[in-house]
Amino acid sequence: MDTHPRTEFAELMNRAGLGLKEAAEMLSTNERTVRRHMNGEGKRIDALKIEKLREVANSRCAQGRPEGFRFIDLFAGVGGIRIPFEEIGGRCVFTAEWDRFSRETYKANFPEPADSEHVCAEDVRPWAVEPEKIPAHDVLLAGFPCQPFSIAGVSKKNALGRPHGFMCDTQGTLFYDLAKIIDHHRPPAFLLENVKNLERHDGGKTFATIINVLENELGYRVFYRVISSTPWVPQKRERIFIVGFKDHSVEFDFDQLAVPEGDGPTLGSILDKEVDPKYTLTQHMWNYLQGYKEKHRSAGNGFGYSLFGPKDVARTLSARYYKDGSEILIEQKGNRPRRLTPRECARLMGFEKPGKTDWKIPVSDTQAYRQFGNAVVVPVVRAVAQLMQPRIFEAMELDGRKVPDTVQVQLPLPEPGIAAE
């Protein structure tokens, strides 16, 4: 049951796709007054303002909302989650990313027209304090960071008269801010992404708290699955995806995910034949890595560099790759090994297809390595987005939201198997 009833004013704002600031400007009032109207507080609303809001809502809905649905992109990185959700008919209306270099790459690849309503924010926390300032949306997307929670017993909190639930258990974490935004906007659907280890983090307490908040406190029906990237890209990268729907009648099955059959691609499909010598390790660095690996081998540990050839599948690319490249070093006949180039990392993460150079990299190599190491594998998210698409529209209809009669969706053609060089 939806425990967050909305006023007519709030529903019309949602239908019109208006944020707090935009509604205040349109109605010639201030944001505080708009907020009070949304909550059903204060003086009676001027009938002319309600009528004007209804006209805007009807006009925008009458245009068919060709984008299909509106979504927000939190902890966005460089936009790897955004790409597939635009492909299935979504339009991004709000982005939050704290790292200025990631925002630079994001804006280079997702330019917005001057009159766009899209907001590109930095730290999400101030927006979580006033979530009504975030534009209305149908789907929330977030690759949120993993943080430990301090969980105290509910019975003890009750005895002390203290609040419990996500307002207490997760306070001070970025998931807390994420939960506040979901709690306020009540989107019909969401997708959250995190590292595989989230399930085991802090002895399983972190994940248990997250699921409890999403299911029992926010009231969503939740599904999750750990997905490996190897069927799509030549990299062993596992991530957990958490999907939620506001209406519990929506059926969703991760087992229906379209996973490419057969052997996945190998590194030969993404490697360049000609590479700048600057990516070859210096003799000093190569000597250091060999010595470091030998020291740990003698001690019975497996730490050290990893060498790969064109017929191999790489380890997980990490944000520390810029330091020495040790987790993925490419063999070179007659020479020291080399790092992947940033362009090869873009292909390894699925931001562009082999042989292409269409993803814009406006930052230094160091920042590019960090960005790709923190990113999602785009084809994996694409498979999840395509599985979610019909359920998103179903969830919107069940929530009383306008869904176009015919949604034109441009899905990428299935990619043929890529043989190693």
N, C-alpha and C positions, 0 to 999 in steps of 0.2 A: 504494500500500500504506500502511496506517495504521501509522506508526512509533511510536505512542503507546498501547501496550497498557494496558488499565485493569483494576484488580483487581475482584474480585466486590464488594467493599465500595464502590468508586467507582461501579460500574454500578448498584448498588442505590440509592445516593444520587441518581444521575441520574434513575432511574425514579421515585423518590419526590419529585423536584423539591426536594431539600434543599440549602441552602447550608451552608457550614462552621459558622457560628454556630448555625443551627437544628439541625443534626445533633448538635453537641456538647451542646446543652441537652437534646435528646430522649434521648440516650444517657448523660446524667449524667457527662460527661467534659469535657475541654478541647479547644480548637481544634487545638492542636499534636498531640494524640493522634489526632484525626480525620484530620488531614493525613497523618500517618505511616501510618495504616490505608489511606488512599486510594492511597498510593504503595507499599504492600506492605512497609513497613518496621516495625521494632520487634517487640514481643512478639506472640504469636499472639492473634487477636481472640477475645474471649469469645463463645462460640456463642450465648448468649442475646441478645447485642447484635446479632449478625448476623440472628437470627431476628426480632427486633423491627424492624430496618430492613427486612427482607423483607416483614413484615406491613404496614408503612406504605406501602411501594412498591406492593404488590399492592392495597391498599385504594384508594390514589389512582388507580391505573390502572383499577381496577374501576369507578370513578366515571365512566369514559368520557372524562375530560379534555375536557369540552365546549368548552374554549377552543381545542382542536386542536393548538396548539403554544405554547411559551414563548419569549419573545424579550427581549433587552436593548437599550436605547436609549442609545448613547454619543454624546457631543457633541450632546446632544439639542435644544439651542435651546429652542423653545417647543413642540416635539412634532409638527412637521409630518410626520415619517416615521412616528411612532407611529400616527396616525389610520388610515391605510389598512391597516396590518398588524393592527390590532384588527378592522377590517371583514372581513378574510379569515379570521378565526378565531384570531388570536393573543392572548396575554395577556402584558403587559409585567411583568417581575419585577425589573427593575433599570434605573435611569436615572442617567446622569452628565451634569451640566452645571455648568460653573464659574461662570457669571455669575448673580449673586443675583437680578437683576431678571428674567432669563429663567426662573429657577426659580420665581419668584413667579407669572408668567403660566402656566407649565407646571402648577403645582399647582392653580391656579384652574380650569383646564380639564380636568384629570385628577385629581379628588379621589379619594383612596384611603380605604377604611374603616379604622377603628382597628386591626382585627385582620389587615389585609392584610400579606402577606409582602413586598410591594414595597419596595425600598430606593431612596431618592432621594439620590444622592451628589453631591458637589461636584467637586473635582479628580479626574480619573480616574487620575492617576499613582500615588498611594498604593495604589490597588486593583490596578494592574498589577504592583506589587511582590509582592502577595499575591493573585493572581487566583483562588485557591481560595475566597476569601471572597465572590466574586461568585456568585449563585445559578446553578445549572445551567440551561442554555437550549438551545433547538433552532436558533434563528436569532439572529445578531448584526447589529444595525443601527447605522450610524455615519456621520454627516456630518462627517468628520474635517477639521481644518484642513490647508492646504497649506503645507509647510515644506521648505526646501532640505536635501539630505542631503550629507554629506561622504563621497565615495566614493573609497576608495583601492584600488589594484590588489590582487586576491586573491593573486597570486603573491608580491607583496612582503610581505603579511601572513603568508603561509605561511613565507617565508624567515625572518621575525622571530619565528615561533612564536606569532603573535597570532591571536585568533579572527576569523573573517570571517563574512559573512552579515548578517542583519538585526540580530544582537546587536552588530555593529560599525557597519555601513553606516548604519543609521538611528538609532543611539543618540543620545539627547538630543532626539528629535522625538516628537511625539504619535503618529505612525504606529508608532513602536517600541513604545509602550505598548499600542496596539491589537493589534499582532502578537503580543505576549506573551499577551494575553488569548485570542486565537484559538488560539495554540499550546497553551495549557493546557486550554481547554474543548473544543476540536475540534468546534464546532457543525456540524451537517450542511449548513448554508447561511448565507450572509451577504450583506448589501447595503451597499455603501459609496457615498457621494455626495460630489462635490466640484465645484469650478468647472471650466468647460470648459478653461481654460488649464493645468490640471494636466498634460495631455499634452505641452505645450510648455515647461513650467516647467524652468528651469535647463538649457535646451537639450535637453529630453527625458530628462535623467538621473533626475529625480525619479520620473517615471512608470515608467521602465524598472526602477528599483530596487523600486518598489512591486509591479509585476507579477512580478518575479523572486522576491520574498519570498513572495508569495501562491501562486505556481505551484510554484516549485522548492524552496523551503525549507519552506513549510507544507503543500505537496502538494495544493492545491485546483485544481479545474478552473475557470477564470476566463473571464468574458464581460464585455464593456463596450461602452457606446454613449453618445454625446453626444445628448441629447434637447432639443429646443426646446419652450418652453412655449406658443408662439403658438396651437396648435390648441385649447388648453384655456382660456387666460386672455388678456386683451388686453395682453400684455407680452412683449417679446423677451428671453427669459432662457434661456440654454443651460447645461446642467449635465451632467457625466459621471456615469454610474451603473455601478458595478462589482459584478457578481454572481458569487458563488463557491459551488461545491458540493464537499463533501468526497469524495463518491464520483464517480469519473470517468465512470461509466456514465450519469449523469444528463444528459439532453439539454435544452438551453435555447437559444432562438433569439430574439434581440431583434427580428428582422424580423417576428415575430408580434405585436408590441406593438399593441394596439388604439388607433389614433390617430383622433380624430374627423375625418370627411371635410368637405370644403368650406371656406369661409372661417371663420376663427376669430372669436371675439367681439371687439368693440371697446370702447373706454373708456366709451361711453355706457351699457353694461350694468352698470357698477359705480359710476358717479358718482351722488352725491346731488343732488337738485334744490335743496335748501335747505342752505347750509353756513355755519357760524359765520364772521363777518367776520375773526376772528383768523387764519384760514388764508390770507387775502389778503396778498401781500407788502407791506411798508411801502414808501413812496416812496423812502426811502434805499436799501433793499435792491434795489429794481427799477432804480434809477439805477446802482447798482454793477454789477449783472449785465449791464446793457446796455453799460456802458462796458468791462467786461471782455471781452465778446464782440466788440465793435468793435475793440478793441486786437489781439486774436488774429486777427480777420478780415483786418485790414490787413497782418498779418505772414504771412498765408497759412495760418493754422492753423484748425482746426475747433472749438476749445474754446469753451465757453460754455453758456448755458442752452438748453433745448429746450421749445418750446410744443406742446401737444396739445389737440385738440378731441374731441368725443364719437364721431366716426367714425374715430379714429386708434387705433393700437396703440402702447403706451408703450415707452420704453427700459427697460433693466434697473433695477429698484429696488435701491439700494445702502444699506449701513448708515450712510452719511454723509448720508442724505436730510434728517435733522433740521437740518443746518447752514443750508441755503438752499433746498433742494428743487429745485435748478437742473436736474437731469436729467429731471424730469417736472413741468413747470408746466402748469396747466390754464387755458386761455383763458377770460376773462370779458368779455362785451360791455360796453363802457362803463366798464371798471374794470381795475385792474392784475391780472395773473394770480395764481393761488393755488396753494398746495401741495395735494396729496391729503390727506385726513384719515386718521388711523390706521384708522378703520373702512373707508374705501375701500381702504387698503393691505391689510387683511385679505381683502377680496374679490379684489383684484388678485393675491394669492398663493394664492387658492383655499381659504382657511380657512373661509369661509362663502359661501353663494350670494348672488347679487344680491338686494338688498332685505331681507336678513336681518341680524340683529344678535345672533346667538347665541354668537359667539366672545367670551370674556371678556377684557377689556383692563384689568387692575387697576393698570397702571403709567402713568407720565407719557407725554406725546406723544413726548418725546425718546427715552425707552427703547423705546416701541412702534415708532417708526421704525427704530431699530437692530435690533430683534428681527425685524421683517418683512423688512428688508433683508438679514439673514443667513439667512433661512429658506428652506426648499424650497417649490416650488409643489406643493401637496397633490394636485391631480388628476393631475399627472405621476407622482408616487410611487404614486398609486392604480393607474394603468395598469401600472406595473412590478410592484407587489404582486400584482395579479390574474394577471399572466403567470407570476409565480413560484409562486403558491399550489399548483398540483398537483405541481410539482417539489419543493417543500418537503416535502410529505407522502411523496413517493417517496424523497427523500433520507433522511428519518427512518426509513422502513421498511428501507432498505438499511443503515442504521446500527444496526439492531436496536432502534429505539425504538418505543414504543407510539403507534399512530395510531388514533384513534377509527374504528369501522366506518362511522359516518355523521357527518360534520362539518357542522353547520348553519352556513352562512355567509350573512351578510346583505350582499349587494353593492348599492351605490347604483344606482338606475335610471339609464340613460343620459340625459344632460341634452340637451334640444332645443337647436338653434342659437339663439343669443341675438342678436337684431338690435340694431343701434346705434339710439340715440334720435335 
